[in-house]
Amino acid sequence: MKKTILALIAMIGISTTATAQNDVLEAARKTNDYFMMKYSDPTLPTNVKRIRPSSLWTRAVYYEGLMALNAIDPQQRYLDYTFKWADFHKWAPRNGVKTTDADDQCCAQTYIEYLQLTGKGQLDTVKENLAKQMASGRVDYWTWIDAIQMAMPVYVKMYALTGEKQYLDYAMDSYNWTRNTCGGGLFNTKSGLWWRDKDFVPPYKEIDGKDCYWSRGNGWVYAALVRCMNELDPKSKAYKALKKDFLLMSKGLLSCQHADGFWHASLVSDAEYPTPEMTGTALFLYGMAWGIQHGLLKAKTYRPACDKAWQALASCVHNDGFLGWNQGTGKAPSAGQPVTFDSMPDFEDYGTGCFLLGATEYFKLTINN
């Protein structure tokens, strides 16, 4: 009788886990289907106040999420959609080979991943662009922390692909300049959080006198650390350096999560914007779920935070797949306010990408742990 009861309990546990996994996957599919239907032609430019090519950073982040979704839910239509986009833009950074703008280089992350997965595409233009920037001798281009996510993984992925250490060296030198020198150093090792750029380091304060740590900006860095460590040997010097910052950030971010599972636009101050924010929440879930799976974060401490974060994210999904609580583009907690469940951000694409990154990594966590 006792064995029968234990078997039934085990079966219930398996069933519950499977249901949870299906719920996560269905939410990811729903949000992505909404996006792919609304933007059915990936070659068309965006038109938010002005015309921009669809290789801009906001769209590039979406494709990071789509490639992550394809990894757990392989579908040819995802790959076809990605190929059409990349091939239309000739597998080149936005604004050509001379650009040094990290936002322009972000699209190359997907070019590299797609080529590795399918064998289709080319990276000659990306290599030429990175070579020109490295040849400048400057490592001070990343003056805002978003740039770490936009460009650093491109260099690290290229290093992993080619074995040419110049890419990794340049990535780490640029990262350390942003971390330690820009604005006096944008990473506060005491709090484990990043100031967005030199305009936000002290003496700048929120109206309640607290430091201003922007949620999505910190999310960009957290995601970049994951995307770079994924490409590196855990025994390498670069991995160990990024791991140290990842652990500091994880501790700092955990202390900022609200009881409902969300993080807010301003991580430590609710004086002006005390409402949920989806993109930062998704990126923090992405990092924490990855950290648990790779043995860097203790499941006992961080799994409850991931579970709460997923419930928060799931509550953002409208019936048609539209995502609520998505802060618009900008550089501070004040950008795109008010952020609500029904508010439409200026761009939808990066928000969908962030959501897919968080959802897919959480899906893998439910399978592996």
Disulfide bonds with the S-S distance in Angstrom:
none
